[in-house]
Amino acid sequence: MASPATRRPVRRFGSFQELAEAAQLDDVVFLEVGGRRLFDRPEPRPEDELRTALSVWLRQGDDGAALEVRCRLELAAAQADFVVDAVAAFSLGDPFELGPEEQQWFVDQVGVTVLYPYLRESVHSTAAKLGLDVPLLSVRSPWPSAHAGHSSHTAQTSGE
């Protein structure tokens, strides 16, 4: 006869540093990468129509022992529209609980920091494939600084 399943204790982190050290990056997966040239304009898009939006989500999964950070970058550049949507999956070993402040810190300081170079490179390579001038994005993530079009969506859901 099998013994009843034992529940592992829920881990709480004593500091942001402890949380960062526990997070192991397992994978980066692209959900969407695309670019579309603007053929309906004889001139590049006017400066006042250029925009960048970064949306971010957080999901807890794998029986409470993993986190996924998803970033979607939408860019209306001078010659094209770009979209890159990617997820970084992290394992933390044991089931854990994060408060709202820890969730936001993880998204800002770990998740977006990991994903932003992938987003930048995807825009760069897509523009090159389209034969366009490469839109320059900042070397470092603009997160969490406020800039036009920046939005954040964070949601924590239970494991699947």
GUTI-465194 format. One record per atom (N, C-alpha, C, O): residue in three letters; y negated, z negated, x negated. Coordinates in steps of 0.1 Angstrom, whole numbers, padded with zeros to 4 digits, always signed. Example, Ala and Ser with C-alpha at 12.3 -4.5 7.8 and 13.67 -1.06 7.14 Angstrom:
2
ALA+0057-0078-0132
ALA+0045-0078-0123
ALA+0033-0078-0132
ALA+0033-0085-0142
SER+0022-0071-0128
SER+0011-0071-0137
SER+0000-0079-0129
SER-0011-0080-0134
***
This chain:
160
MET+0012+0000-0008
MET+0000+0000+0000
MET-0012+0000-0009
MET-0014-0008-0018
ALA-0021+0009-0006
ALA-0033+0010-0014
ALA-0043-0001-0011
ALA-0044-0005+0000
SER-0049-0006-0021
SER-0059-0016-0019
SER-0072-0011-0014
SER-0075+0001-0016
PRO-0079-0018-0006
PRO-0092-0013-0001
PRO-0101-0009-0012
PRO-0101-0014-0023
ALA-0109+0002-0009
ALA-0118+0007-0019
ALA-0128-0003-0023
ALA-0134-0010-0014
THR-0130-0005-0036
THR-0140-0014-0040
THR-0154-0007-0042
THR-0154+0004-0047
ARG-0164-0013-0038
ARG-0177-0008-0039
ARG-0183-0012-0052
ARG-0183-0024-0056
ARG-0189-0002-0059
ARG-0196-0005-0071
ARG-0209-0011-0068
ARG-0215-0007-0058
PRO-0214-0020-0076
PRO-0227-0026-0073
PRO-0238-0015-0075
PRO-0237-0006-0083
VAL-0249-0016-0067
VAL-0260-0007-0067
VAL-0269-0011-0079
VAL-0273-0023-0080
ARG-0272-0002-0088
ARG-0280-0004-0099
ARG-0295-0003-0096
ARG-0299+0005-0088
ARG-0302-0012-0101
ARG-0317-0012-0100
ARG-0322-0012-0115
ARG-0317-0019-0123
PHE-0332-0004-0117
PHE-0337-0002-0130
PHE-0349-0011-0133
PHE-0357-0014-0124
GLY-0349-0017-0145
GLY-0359-0027-0148
GLY-0372-0021-0153
GLY-0383-0028-0153
SER-0372-0008-0156
SER-0384-0002-0161
SER-0382+0014-0159
SER-0371+0019-0158
PHE-0394+0021-0160
PHE-0393+0035-0160
PHE-0385+0040-0172
PHE-0378+0050-0171
GLN-0387+0034-0183
GLN-0380+0038-0196
GLN-0365+0037-0194
GLN-0358+0046-0198
GLU-0360+0026-0188
GLU-0346+0025-0185
GLU-0341+0036-0176
GLU-0330+0041-0178
LEU-0349+0039-0166
LEU-0345+0050-0156
LEU-0344+0063-0164
LEU-0335+0070-0162
ALA-0354+0066-0172
ALA-0354+0079-0180
ALA-0342+0079-0189
ALA-0336+0090-0191
GLU-0339+0068-0196
GLU-0328+0068-0205
GLU-0314+0070-0198
GLU-0305+0075-0204
ALA-0313+0065-0186
ALA-0301+0066-0178
ALA-0298+0080-0173
ALA-0287+0084-0170
ALA-0309+0088-0171
ALA-0308+0101-0165
ALA-0303+0111-0175
ALA-0309+0114-0185
GLN-0291+0117-0171
GLN-0285+0128-0179
GLN-0287+0141-0172
GLN-0282+0143-0161
LEU-0293+0151-0178
LEU-0295+0164-0172
LEU-0281+0171-0172
LEU-0275+0173-0183
ASP-0276+0175-0161
ASP-0264+0181-0159
ASP-0265+0197-0158
ASP-0257+0204-0163
ASP-0275+0201-0151
ASP-0276+0215-0148
ASP-0290+0219-0143
ASP-0298+0211-0138
VAL-0294+0231-0146
VAL-0306+0237-0140
VAL-0301+0250-0132
VAL-0295+0258-0138
VAL-0304+0250-0120
VAL-0299+0262-0111
VAL-0312+0268-0105
VAL-0320+0261-0099
PHE-0312+0281-0105
PHE-0323+0289-0099
PHE-0318+0292-0085
PHE-0307+0297-0082
LEU-0327+0289-0075
LEU-0325+0293-0061
LEU-0331+0306-0058
LEU-0326+0314-0049
GLU-0342+0309-0064
GLU-0349+0322-0062
GLU-0358+0325-0074
GLU-0365+0316-0079
VAL-0358+0337-0078
VAL-0368+0342-0088
VAL-0372+0356-0083
VAL-0363+0365-0081
GLY-0385+0358-0082
GLY-0389+0371-0077
GLY-0404+0374-0080
GLY-0412+0366-0083
GLY-0406+0387-0080
GLY-0420+0392-0083
GLY-0422+0405-0075
GLY-0412+0413-0073
ARG-0434+0407-0070
ARG-0437+0419-0062
ARG-0450+0424-0066
ARG-0460+0417-0065
ARG-0450+0436-0071
ARG-0463+0442-0075
ARG-0472+0445-0063
ARG-0467+0447-0052
LEU-0485+0445-0065
LEU-0494+0448-0054
LEU-0498+0463-0056
LEU-0505+0467-0064
PHE-0492+0471-0047
PHE-0495+0485-0047
PHE-0506+0489-0037
PHE-0511+0500-0038
ASP-0509+0480-0028
ASP-0518+0484-0018
ASP-0533+0481-0022
ASP-0542+0483-0014
ARG-0535+0478-0035
ARG-0549+0475-0040
ARG-0552+0484-0051
ARG-0544+0485-0061
PRO-0563+0491-0051
PRO-0566+0500-0063
PRO-0571+0491-0075
PRO-0570+0495-0086
GLU-0576+0479-0072
GLU-0581+0470-0083
GLU-0572+0457-0082
GLU-0566+0454-0072
PRO-0572+0450-0093
PRO-0566+0437-0093
PRO-0571+0427-0082
PRO-0583+0429-0077
ARG-0563+0418-0078
ARG-0567+0408-0067
ARG-0580+0401-0072
ARG-0580+0397-0084
PRO-0589+0399-0063
PRO-0602+0392-0067
PRO-0599+0378-0071
PRO-0589+0372-0066
GLU-0607+0372-0080
GLU-0605+0359-0085
GLU-0604+0348-0074
GLU-0596+0339-0075
ASP-0612+0350-0063
ASP-0611+0340-0053
ASP-0598+0340-0045
ASP-0596+0331-0036
GLU-0590+0350-0047
GLU-0577+0351-0040
GLU-0565+0347-0048
GLU-0554+0347-0044
LEU-0568+0344-0061
LEU-0557+0339-0070
LEU-0554+0325-0066
LEU-0563+0317-0063
ARG-0541+0322-0066
ARG-0537+0308-0062
ARG-0523+0305-0068
ARG-0515+0314-0071
THR-0521+0292-0070
THR-0509+0287-0075
THR-0505+0275-0067
THR-0513+0266-0065
ALA-0493+0274-0062
ALA-0488+0263-0055
ALA-0475+0258-0061
ALA-0466+0266-0063
LEU-0474+0245-0063
LEU-0461+0239-0068
LEU-0457+0229-0058
LEU-0464+0219-0055
SER-0445+0231-0052
SER-0439+0222-0042
SER-0427+0215-0049
SER-0420+0221-0056
VAL-0425+0202-0046
VAL-0415+0194-0053
VAL-0407+0186-0042
VAL-0413+0180-0033
TRP-0394+0185-0044
TRP-0386+0177-0036
TRP-0376+0169-0044
TRP-0373+0173-0056
LEU-0372+0157-0039
LEU-0363+0149-0046
LEU-0351+0146-0037
LEU-0354+0143-0025
ARG-0339+0147-0042
ARG-0327+0144-0033
ARG-0317+0136-0041
ARG-0314+0139-0053
GLN-0312+0125-0035
GLN-0302+0117-0041
GLN-0289+0121-0035
GLN-0287+0123-0023
GLY-0279+0123-0044
GLY-0266+0128-0039
GLY-0255+0122-0047
GLY-0256+0112-0054
ASP-0243+0128-0046
ASP-0231+0124-0053
ASP-0228+0109-0052
ASP-0227+0101-0062
ASP-0227+0104-0039
ASP-0224+0090-0036
ASP-0234+0081-0043
ASP-0231+0070-0047
GLY-0247+0085-0044
GLY-0257+0077-0048
GLY-0258+0076-0063
GLY-0266+0067-0068
ALA-0251+0084-0071
ALA-0252+0083-0086
ALA-0259+0095-0092
ALA-0258+0097-0104
ALA-0265+0104-0084
ALA-0272+0116-0090
ALA-0285+0118-0083
ALA-0287+0114-0071
LEU-0294+0125-0090
LEU-0306+0129-0084
LEU-0308+0144-0087
LEU-0304+0150-0097
GLU-0314+0151-0077
GLU-0318+0165-0079
GLU-0333+0166-0076
GLU-0338+0161-0066
VAL-0340+0173-0086
VAL-0354+0176-0084
VAL-0355+0191-0082
VAL-0350+0198-0090
ARG-0362+0195-0072
ARG-0364+0209-0069
ARG-0379+0212-0070
ARG-0387+0205-0064
CYS-0382+0223-0077
CYS-0396+0228-0078
CYS-0396+0242-0074
CYS-0388+0250-0078
ARG-0406+0245-0066
ARG-0409+0259-0061
ARG-0423+0262-0065
ARG-0433+0256-0061
LEU-0424+0272-0074
LEU-0437+0277-0078
LEU-0440+0290-0071
LEU-0432+0300-0072
GLU-0452+0291-0065
GLU-0456+0303-0058
GLU-0470+0307-0065
GLU-0479+0299-0065
LEU-0470+0319-0070
LEU-0482+0323-0077
LEU-0487+0337-0072
LEU-0480+0347-0072
ALA-0500+0337-0068
ALA-0506+0349-0064
ALA-0515+0353-0076
ALA-0526+0348-0077
ALA-0510+0362-0084
ALA-0517+0366-0096
ALA-0525+0379-0094
ALA-0525+0384-0083
ALA-0532+0384-0104
ALA-0541+0395-0102
ALA-0534+0408-0098
ALA-0539+0416-0091
GLN-0521+0410-0103
GLN-0514+0422-0101
GLN-0501+0421-0093
GLN-0495+0431-0089
ALA-0497+0408-0090
ALA-0484+0406-0083
ALA-0484+0392-0077
ALA-0492+0383-0080
ASP-0474+0391-0068
ASP-0470+0378-0063
ASP-0457+0374-0070
ASP-0448+0382-0071
PHE-0456+0361-0073
PHE-0443+0356-0080
PHE-0439+0343-0072
PHE-0447+0336-0067
VAL-0426+0341-0073
VAL-0420+0329-0068
VAL-0408+0325-0077
VAL-0400+0334-0080
VAL-0407+0313-0080
VAL-0396+0307-0087
VAL-0392+0294-0081
VAL-0401+0285-0079
ASP-0380+0292-0078
ASP-0375+0280-0071
ASP-0363+0276-0079
ASP-0353+0283-0080
ALA-0363+0264-0084
ALA-0352+0259-0093
ALA-0349+0244-0090
ALA-0358+0237-0085
VAL-0337+0240-0093
VAL-0333+0226-0092
VAL-0327+0221-0105
VAL-0320+0228-0112
ALA-0331+0209-0109
ALA-0326+0202-0120
ALA-0317+0191-0115
ALA-0322+0182-0107
ALA-0304+0190-0119
ALA-0295+0180-0114
ALA-0293+0170-0125
ALA-0290+0173-0137
PHE-0294+0157-0122
PHE-0293+0146-0131
PHE-0282+0137-0126
PHE-0282+0134-0114
SER-0274+0131-0135
SER-0265+0121-0132
SER-0270+0108-0138
SER-0276+0108-0149
LEU-0268+0097-0131
LEU-0273+0084-0136
LEU-0261+0074-0138
LEU-0263+0062-0140
GLY-0249+0079-0137
GLY-0237+0071-0140
GLY-0232+0063-0128
GLY-0221+0065-0123
ASP-0240+0053-0123
ASP-0236+0044-0113
ASP-0245+0046-0101
ASP-0256+0051-0102
PRO-0240+0042-0089
PRO-0249+0042-0077
PRO-0262+0034-0080
PRO-0261+0024-0087
PHE-0273+0038-0075
PHE-0285+0032-0078
PHE-0295+0033-0066
PHE-0292+0040-0057
GLU-0305+0025-0067
GLU-0316+0025-0057
GLU-0329+0027-0064
GLU-0331+0021-0074
LEU-0337+0036-0059
LEU-0351+0037-0064
LEU-0361+0035-0053
LEU-0360+0040-0042
GLY-0371+0027-0057
GLY-0382+0025-0047
GLY-0391+0037-0047
GLY-0389+0046-0056
PRO-0401+0038-0038
PRO-0410+0049-0038
PRO-0417+0052-0051
PRO-0419+0064-0055
GLU-0422+0042-0057
GLU-0429+0043-0070
GLU-0420+0049-0081
GLU-0424+0058-0089
GLU-0407+0045-0081
GLU-0398+0050-0091
GLU-0394+0064-0088
GLU-0393+0073-0097
GLN-0393+0068-0075
GLN-0390+0081-0071
GLN-0401+0091-0076
GLN-0399+0101-0082
GLN-0414+0087-0073
GLN-0425+0095-0077
GLN-0426+0097-0092
GLN-0429+0107-0097
TRP-0424+0086-0099
TRP-0424+0086-0114
TRP-0413+0096-0119
TRP-0416+0104-0128
PHE-0401+0095-0113
PHE-0390+0103-0118
PHE-0394+0118-0116
PHE-0392+0126-0124
VAL-0399+0121-0104
VAL-0403+0135-0101
VAL-0413+0140-0111
VAL-0412+0150-0117
ASP-0424+0132-0112
ASP-0435+0136-0121
ASP-0432+0137-0135
ASP-0435+0147-0142
GLN-0425+0126-0141
GLN-0424+0125-0155
GLN-0411+0131-0160
GLN-0410+0134-0172
VAL-0401+0132-0152
VAL-0388+0137-0157
VAL-0385+0151-0150
VAL-0383+0160-0158
GLY-0384+0151-0137
GLY-0380+0163-0130
GLY-0389+0175-0133
GLY-0384+0186-0137
VAL-0402+0174-0131
VAL-0411+0185-0132
VAL-0412+0188-0147
VAL-0414+0200-0151
THR-0412+0178-0156
THR-0413+0180-0170
THR-0401+0189-0175
THR-0403+0197-0184
VAL-0389+0186-0170
VAL-0378+0195-0173
VAL-0379+0209-0167
VAL-0376+0218-0175
LEU-0383+0210-0155
LEU-0382+0223-0148
LEU-0394+0232-0151
LEU-0392+0244-0151
TYR-0406+0227-0154
TYR-0417+0235-0156
TYR-0416+0246-0166
TYR-0420+0257-0164
PRO-0410+0244-0178
PRO-0408+0255-0188
PRO-0399+0266-0182
PRO-0401+0278-0186
TYR-0389+0262-0174
TYR-0381+0273-0168
TYR-0389+0281-0158
TYR-0387+0293-0157
LEU-0398+0274-0150
LEU-0406+0282-0141
LEU-0415+0291-0148
LEU-0417+0303-0145
ARG-0422+0286-0159
ARG-0431+0294-0167
ARG-0424+0307-0173
ARG-0429+0318-0172
GLU-0412+0304-0179
GLU-0405+0315-0185
GLU-0401+0325-0175
GLU-0401+0337-0177
SER-0397+0321-0163
SER-0393+0330-0152
SER-0404+0339-0148
SER-0402+0351-0146
VAL-0416+0334-0146
VAL-0428+0342-0142
VAL-0430+0352-0154
VAL-0433+0363-0151
HIS-0430+0347-0166
HIS-0433+0356-0178
HIS-0423+0367-0178
HIS-0427+0379-0179
SER-0410+0365-0177
SER-0400+0375-0178
SER-0400+0385-0166
SER-0398+0397-0168
THR-0403+0379-0154
THR-0404+0388-0143
THR-0416+0397-0144
THR-0415+0409-0141
ALA-0428+0392-0148
ALA-0439+0401-0151
ALA-0436+0412-0161
ALA-0440+0423-0159
ALA-0430+0408-0172
ALA-0426+0418-0182
ALA-0417+0429-0176
ALA-0419+0440-0179
LYS-0407+0425-0168
LYS-0398+0435-0162
LYS-0406+0444-0152
LYS-0402+0456-0150
LEU-0416+0439-0146
LEU-0424+0447-0137
LEU-0435+0455-0144
LEU-0442+0464-0138
GLY-0436+0453-0157
GLY-0445+0461-0165
GLY-0460+0457-0163
GLY-0469+0465-0163
LEU-0462+0444-0160
LEU-0475+0439-0157
LEU-0480+0430-0168
LEU-0473+0425-0177
ASP-0493+0428-0168
ASP-0499+0417-0176
ASP-0493+0404-0172
ASP-0491+0401-0161
VAL-0489+0396-0182
VAL-0482+0384-0180
VAL-0492+0373-0176
VAL-0501+0370-0183
PRO-0491+0367-0164
PRO-0500+0357-0160
PRO-0497+0345-0169
PRO-0486+0340-0171
LEU-0508+0339-0174
LEU-0506+0327-0183
LEU-0507+0315-0175
LEU-0517+0312-0168
LEU-0497+0307-0176
LEU-0497+0294-0170
LEU-0498+0284-0181
LEU-0495+0286-0193
SER-0503+0272-0178
SER-0505+0262-0188
SER-0492+0259-0196
SER-0481+0260-0190
VAL-0494+0255-0208
VAL-0482+0252-0216
VAL-0475+0240-0211
VAL-0462+0239-0210
ARG-0482+0230-0206
ARG-0476+0218-0200
ARG-0478+0219-0185
ARG-0488+0225-0180
SER-0470+0212-0178
SER-0471+0212-0164
SER-0484+0206-0159
SER-0489+0197-0165
PRO-0490+0212-0149
PRO-0503+0207-0144
PRO-0500+0194-0136
PRO-0510+0187-0132
TRP-0488+0190-0134
TRP-0484+0178-0127
TRP-0488+0166-0135
TRP-0486+0166-0147
PRO-0493+0155-0130
PRO-0497+0153-0116
PRO-0512+0156-0113
PRO-0517+0152-0103
SER-0518+0163-0123
SER-0532+0165-0121
SER-0535+0174-0108
SER-0527+0183-0105
ALA-0545+0171-0101
ALA-0548+0178-0089
ALA-0555+0192-0093
ALA-0564+0192-0100
HIS-0549+0202-0087
HIS-0555+0216-0089
HIS-0553+0223-0076
HIS-0545+0220-0068
ALA-0561+0234-0074
ALA-0561+0241-0062
ALA-0547+0246-0059
ALA-0540+0252-0067
GLY-0542+0244-0047
GLY-0529+0248-0042
GLY-0518+0239-0045
GLY-0506+0242-0042
HIS-0520+0228-0052
HIS-0509+0219-0056
HIS-0505+0211-0044
HIS-0513+0205-0037
SER-0492+0211-0042
SER-0487+0203-0031
SER-0474+0196-0036
SER-0467+0202-0044
SER-0471+0185-0030
SER-0459+0178-0034
SER-0452+0173-0021
SER-0458+0168-0012
HIS-0439+0176-0021
HIS-0430+0171-0010
HIS-0419+0164-0016
HIS-0411+0170-0024
THR-0418+0151-0013
THR-0406+0143-0018
THR-0398+0138-0007
THR-0404+0132+0002
ALA-0386+0140-0008
ALA-0377+0134+0003
ALA-0364+0130-0004
ALA-0358+0137-0012
GLN-0359+0118+0000
GLN-0347+0113-0006
GLN-0337+0113+0006
GLN-0339+0108+0017
THR-0325+0119+0003
THR-0315+0120+0013
THR-0302+0114+0007
THR-0301+0114-0006
SER-0293+0110+0015
SER-0281+0104+0010
SER-0272+0115+0005
SER-0274+0127+0007
GLY-0261+0111-0003
GLY-0252+0121-0008
GLY-0244+0128+0002
GLY-0244+0124+0014
GLU-0239+0140-0002
GLU-0232+0148+0007
GLU-0217+0148+0005
GLU-0209+0154+0012
***
